[in-house]
Amino acid sequence: MPVEAPNKSAAPERLWRNARLACMTLEADGIGEVADGALLVRGDRIAFAGPERDVPPATTQQREVIDCGARWITPGFVDCHTHLVYAGNRAAEFEMRLRGASYEQIASSGGGILSTLRATRSASVDQLVEQSLPRLDALIAEGVTTLEIKSGYGLDLDTERRLLTAARMLSRIRPVHIHTSFLGAHAVPPELRGQPDTYVDRLIKEMLPALAEEGLVDSVDGFCESIAFSPTQIERIFDAATARGIRVRLHADQLSNLGGAGLAARYRALSADHLEHTDEAGAAALAAAGTVAVLLPGAFYFLREKTSPPVDLLRRYEVPIAVATDSNPGTSPLTSLLLAMNMAATQFRLTVDECLRGATRNGARALGLEQDVGVLEPGKFADFSIWNIESPAELVYRIGFNPLHSRIWRGR
């Protein structure tokens, strides 16, 4: 039965009625469909979500009523893995890849992350915000209300600070919640080439303490690959983060199996992301730790990878699966979570329900925000989207189609 949130009679009330709800609640089957549904909001929180016949009486004479015309309402989308803030682009590398160059070859020739690093180091905070806004607006236009933004294109204290500051600024000038991840362990900077341990020392002793004390870090991320950082180096970074009470996440097993999923699980990471080469032991470890598996079909598609994430293993061990854009300049220049869901279905064979949960409830869990967003239920923030669709399957099935009718963030 629907449960009403505590009465807050002083808060303004808005009622969205004549709707079909996809609540995405944990205890619901599938997407938690409610036909003939209604959503009551008091202030910035949901007070009721359920059948219209059970809507509680108004606590204010100013209750506003919005007729949804039998449209569908879903929780606001959560894009839980992006590198949205950076300068420049990598179209030239795209051409190289089309001619046969591998990810590793591009990186070793001075391209890849280091290419974006050079452009980003020369950009001011205002320039980073200006270049990133169109990418953010594209996500917002498709119903995204919460997203994660990583640093990692500076690899020195000053630029990493500017990246994270720009991410914070974006959340102040647009109606969206942004979770920031410090990804200093994205690559070794060119000035310390061949000295990864020296850079890790600097990251642990200088960069992380300063950025954390300035309130710029919600989580700490790392790239565990032979072209980036070893499991031992990632462990040192994660030890430093957890000592400060900061949750961690990991780019794991994307290009090879270095045991990244198991490493993430040992630290009870919020998420382990990519996972193309994860084995059964890794899937079991993620399940035991409660770590979310974040699948990134945009990068898989763009890199023309052949090895898919072990979706059947993740299902067998009941690992929560999220779907995200991985929006970044080099391997997933994607700013459509709708398209990411379609890719997850067509490339990884996720079901419609899995895709929708992955872009809402499980995406929120991958950011540690499941208490506030990702489902339609009393007490959660009133972040939701109203869609011009006949069935939620349309949100996954269509390509290049945006049926958003309206987007509500914090009740507005």
C-alpha positions in Angstrom: 0.0 0.0 0.0 1.2 3.6 -0.7 2.7 5.3 2.3 2.3 9.1 2.9 5.3 11.1 4.0 5.2 13.2 7.2 2.8 16.1 7.0 4.4 19.4 6.1 1.3 21.6 5.9 3.3 24.8 5.4 4.9 23.6 2.2 3.2 24.3 -1.1 1.4 21.4 -2.7 1.3 20.4 -6.3 -0.6 17.3 -7.5 0.1 15.6 -10.9 -2.9 13.5 -11.6 -4.3 11.3 -14.5 -0.8 9.8 -15.0 0.8 6.4 -15.4 3.7 6.0 -13.0 6.9 3.9 -13.4 7.9 4.1 -9.7 11.1 2.0 -9.9 10.8 1.1 -6.2 13.0 -1.7 -4.8 10.1 -3.9 -3.8 8.2 -3.5 -7.0 8.1 -6.0 -9.9 9.6 -4.6 -13.1 9.3 -0.9 -13.2 6.7 -0.5 -10.5 3.9 0.5 -12.8 0.8 2.3 -11.4 -2.1 2.8 -13.8 -4.4 5.8 -13.0 -1.7 7.2 -10.8 -0.9 10.5 -9.2 2.1 12.2 -7.7 1.7 14.7 -4.8 4.6 17.0 -4.0 5.0 19.1 -0.9 7.8 21.6 -1.2 10.7 19.8 -2.9 9.8 16.2 -1.8 7.3 13.6 -2.9 4.5 13.2 -0.4 2.5 10.5 -2.2 3.0 8.3 -5.3 0.3 5.7 -6.1 -3.3 5.3 -7.4 -5.2 8.5 -7.8 -8.0 7.2 -5.7 -5.7 7.1 -2.7 -4.4 10.7 -2.9 -4.5 12.2 0.6 -6.7 15.3 1.3 -5.2 18.7 0.6 -3.4 20.4 3.6 -3.5 23.8 2.0 -6.1 25.7 0.0 -3.5 26.5 -2.6 -3.0 22.9 -3.9 -2.1 23.2 -7.6 -3.4 20.4 -9.8 -1.8 19.4 -13.1 -3.6 17.0 -15.4 -1.0 14.8 -17.1 -3.3 13.6 -19.9 -2.5 9.9 -19.1 1.2 10.5 -19.8 3.9 8.4 -18.2 5.9 9.7 -15.3 9.3 8.2 -14.4 11.9 9.3 -11.9 14.4 11.8 -13.2 17.2 10.1 -15.0 20.5 9.6 -13.3 23.7 9.7 -15.5 26.1 8.1 -13.0 29.3 8.2 -15.0 30.4 11.2 -17.1 33.6 13.1 -17.8 31.5 16.1 -18.9 33.9 19.0 -18.0 36.9 19.3 -20.3 38.2 21.6 -23.0 38.8 20.9 -26.7 37.8 17.7 -28.6 39.5 14.6 -30.1 38.0 14.4 -33.5 41.5 13.8 -35.0 41.9 10.7 -32.9 38.5 9.5 -34.1 40.0 9.6 -37.6 43.1 7.7 -36.4 40.9 5.0 -34.9 39.0 4.6 -38.1 42.3 4.0 -39.8 43.0 1.1 -37.4 44.9 2.7 -34.4 44.1 1.1 -31.1 43.2 2.9 -27.8 46.7 2.0 -26.5 48.5 3.1 -29.6 46.7 6.5 -29.5 47.6 6.9 -25.9 51.3 6.0 -26.4 51.6 8.5 -29.2 50.6 11.4 -27.0 47.0 11.3 -27.7 44.1 10.1 -25.6 43.7 11.6 -22.1 46.9 13.6 -22.5 45.6 15.3 -25.6 42.6 16.6 -23.6 44.9 17.5 -20.7 46.8 20.0 -22.8 43.6 21.8 -23.9 42.1 21.7 -20.4 45.2 23.0 -18.6 45.0 26.1 -20.7 41.3 26.8 -19.9 39.9 28.9 -17.2 37.0 27.9 -14.9 34.6 30.1 -16.9 35.8 28.7 -20.2 35.3 25.1 -18.9 31.8 26.0 -17.8 31.0 27.6 -21.2 32.3 24.6 -23.1 30.5 22.1 -20.8 27.1 23.8 -20.7 25.9 22.5 -24.1 26.8 19.0 -23.1 24.9 19.4 -19.8 21.9 21.0 -21.5 21.7 18.0 -23.9 21.4 15.7 -20.9 18.9 17.9 -19.1 16.7 18.1 -22.2 16.3 14.3 -22.0 15.1 14.2 -18.4 18.4 13.9 -16.5 18.0 15.4 -13.1 21.2 14.0 -11.4 24.6 13.3 -12.8 28.1 12.6 -11.9 31.1 14.6 -13.3 34.7 13.4 -12.9 37.8 15.4 -13.0 40.9 13.8 -14.5 41.9 16.0 -17.4 44.3 18.2 -15.4 46.5 15.8 -13.4 47.9 18.7 -11.4 46.3 20.3 -8.4 45.4 23.6 -10.0 43.7 22.1 -13.0 41.9 19.4 -11.1 40.6 22.2 -8.8 39.3 24.1 -11.8 37.6 21.1 -13.2 35.8 20.3 -9.9 35.0 24.0 -9.4 33.4 24.2 -12.8 31.3 21.1 -12.0 30.1 22.7 -8.9 29.3 25.9 -10.8 27.2 24.0 -13.3 25.0 22.7 -10.5 24.4 26.3 -9.5 23.4 27.7 -12.9 21.2 24.7 -14.0 18.4 22.9 -12.1 20.4 19.6 -11.7 22.2 17.8 -8.9 25.9 17.1 -9.7 28.0 14.5 -7.8 31.7 15.2 -8.2 34.4 12.5 -8.5 38.1 13.2 -8.1 39.7 11.2 -10.9 43.3 12.3 -10.4 44.3 8.6 -11.1 43.2 8.9 -14.7 46.7 8.9 -16.3 50.2 9.8 -15.4 50.9 13.4 -16.3 53.5 14.0 -19.1 55.9 15.7 -16.7 56.1 12.5 -14.6 56.0 10.0 -17.5 57.5 6.7 -16.4 57.1 7.7 -12.7 53.6 6.6 -11.7 54.5 6.0 -8.1 55.9 9.5 -7.8 52.6 10.8 -9.2 50.5 8.6 -6.8 52.5 10.1 -3.9 51.7 13.6 -5.1 48.0 12.7 -5.5 47.8 11.2 -2.0 49.8 13.8 -0.1 49.0 17.0 -2.0 46.0 16.8 -4.4 43.5 14.8 -2.5 43.9 16.5 0.9 43.6 20.0 -0.7 40.6 19.2 -2.9 38.8 17.3 -0.1 39.3 20.1 2.4 37.9 22.6 -0.1 34.7 20.5 -0.3 35.1 19.7 -4.0 35.2 15.9 -3.7 32.1 13.6 -3.3 33.9 10.4 -4.3 37.3 9.3 -5.5 37.8 7.3 -8.8 40.7 5.5 -10.5 41.5 3.9 -13.8 43.0 0.5 -13.2 44.6 -0.7 -16.4 48.0 -1.5 -17.8 48.0 1.9 -19.6 47.1 3.7 -16.4 47.5 2.5 -12.8 48.1 -0.9 -11.2 45.9 -2.5 -8.6 48.6 -1.8 -6.0 48.7 1.9 -6.9 44.9 2.1 -6.8 44.9 0.5 -3.4 47.1 3.2 -2.1 44.8 5.9 -3.4 41.7 4.1 -2.1 43.3 3.7 1.3 43.9 7.5 1.4 40.3 8.2 0.3 38.6 5.9 2.8 40.8 7.2 5.6 39.1 10.5 4.9 35.7 8.9 4.9 35.3 9.4 1.1 33.6 6.7 -0.9 35.4 5.2 -4.0 34.5 4.0 -7.5 36.6 2.4 -10.2 37.1 2.1 -13.9 37.5 -1.7 -13.8 38.3 -4.4 -16.3 37.6 -2.4 -19.4 40.5 -3.4 -21.6 41.8 -6.4 -19.6 41.2 -8.3 -16.4 43.5 -7.0 -13.7 41.0 -8.0 -11.0 39.5 -4.6 -10.9 36.0 -5.8 -9.9 37.4 -7.6 -7.0 39.5 -4.6 -6.0 36.5 -2.4 -6.1 34.5 -4.9 -4.0 37.2 -5.0 -1.3 36.8 -1.3 -0.7 33.0 -1.6 -1.0 33.1 0.9 -3.8 29.9 2.6 -4.9 30.5 1.3 -8.4 32.7 -0.6 -10.7 32.4 0.7 -14.2 32.9 -0.8 -17.7 33.6 -4.4 -16.7 34.0 -5.9 -20.1 36.6 -8.4 -18.9 35.2 -9.2 -15.5 35.1 -12.9 -14.6 32.8 -14.9 -12.3 34.9 -14.2 -9.3 34.6 -10.5 -9.9 30.9 -10.7 -10.3 30.5 -12.6 -7.1 32.7 -10.1 -5.3 30.6 -7.2 -6.5 27.4 -8.9 -5.3 28.8 -9.6 -1.9 30.0 -6.0 -1.5 26.8 -4.4 -2.8 28.7 -2.6 -5.5 26.8 -1.4 -8.6 28.0 -2.5 -12.0 27.9 0.5 -14.3 27.7 -0.5 -18.0 28.9 2.1 -20.5 27.8 1.0 -24.0 28.9 4.3 -25.6 32.5 3.5 -25.0 32.0 -0.1 -26.1 30.4 1.1 -29.3 32.9 3.9 -30.0 36.0 1.7 -29.4 34.4 -1.2 -31.4 35.1 -3.6 -28.6 34.3 -7.3 -29.1 34.1 -8.5 -25.5 30.8 -7.6 -23.8 30.4 -7.2 -20.0 29.3 -10.4 -18.4 25.6 -9.5 -18.1 24.5 -13.1 -17.4 26.9 -13.4 -14.5 25.8 -10.1 -13.1 22.2 -11.3 -13.3 23.0 -14.6 -11.7 24.7 -13.0 -8.8 22.0 -10.2 -8.6 24.5 -7.4 -9.0 22.6 -4.1 -9.5 23.2 -2.8 -13.0 23.3 0.8 -13.9 23.6 2.4 -17.4 25.4 5.7 -18.1 26.7 7.7 -21.0 30.4 7.9 -20.0 30.3 11.3 -21.8 33.9 12.1 -22.6 35.9 13.5 -25.6 37.9 10.5 -26.5 35.9 7.2 -26.2 32.3 8.2 -25.7 31.4 11.7 -27.0 27.8 10.9 -26.1 25.3 13.2 -24.4 22.1 11.1 -24.7 21.1 8.7 -21.9 18.2 7.6 -24.0 20.7 6.4 -26.7 22.9 4.8 -24.0 19.9 2.8 -22.9 19.2 1.7 -26.5 22.8 0.7 -26.9 22.7 -1.3 -23.6 19.7 -3.2 -24.9 21.0 -3.8 -28.4 24.7 -4.5 -27.6 24.5 -6.0 -24.1 21.0 -7.5 -24.4 19.7 -5.7 -21.3 15.9 -5.8 -21.0 13.8 -2.6 -21.1 13.2 -2.9 -17.4 16.9 -3.3 -16.7 17.7 -0.3 -18.8 15.1 1.9 -17.1 16.2 0.8 -13.6 19.8 1.3 -14.6 19.1 5.0 -15.5 17.1 5.7 -12.4 17.2 3.6 -9.2 20.5 1.8 -9.8 22.2 5.0 -11.2 21.3 6.7 -8.0 22.7 3.8 -5.9 26.0 4.1 -7.9 26.3 7.6 -6.6 25.3 6.8 -3.0 22.1 8.9 -3.5 19.5 6.2 -3.3 17.9 7.7 -0.2 17.0 10.9 -2.1 16.5 10.2 -5.8 16.0 7.5 -8.4 12.5 6.3 -7.5 9.0 7.7 -7.1 8.1 7.3 -3.4 7.3 9.5 -0.4 10.3 11.2 1.1 12.4 11.3 -2.1 13.2 14.5 -3.9 10.5 15.5 -6.4 12.8 14.9 -9.4 10.8 13.3 -12.3 10.0 13.4 -16.0 6.7 13.3 -17.8 6.8 11.6 -21.2 4.7 11.6 -24.4 4.8 7.9 -24.8 2.4 5.0 -24.9 4.8 2.6 -23.2 8.1 2.9 -21.3 9.6 0.6 -23.9 9.7 3.6 -26.2 12.3 5.2 -24.1 14.7 2.3 -24.9 13.4 1.3 -28.4 13.6 4.6 -30.3 16.8 6.1 -31.6 17.2 9.9 -32.0 13.8 10.5 -30.5 13.2 12.6 -27.4 9.5 12.4 -26.2 10.1 14.5 -23.0 6.9 16.5 -22.2 8.3 18.2 -19.1 11.0 17.8 -16.5 10.5 18.5 -12.8 13.4 19.1 -10.5 12.9 19.5 -6.7 9.2 20.1 -7.3 9.7 22.9 -9.8 
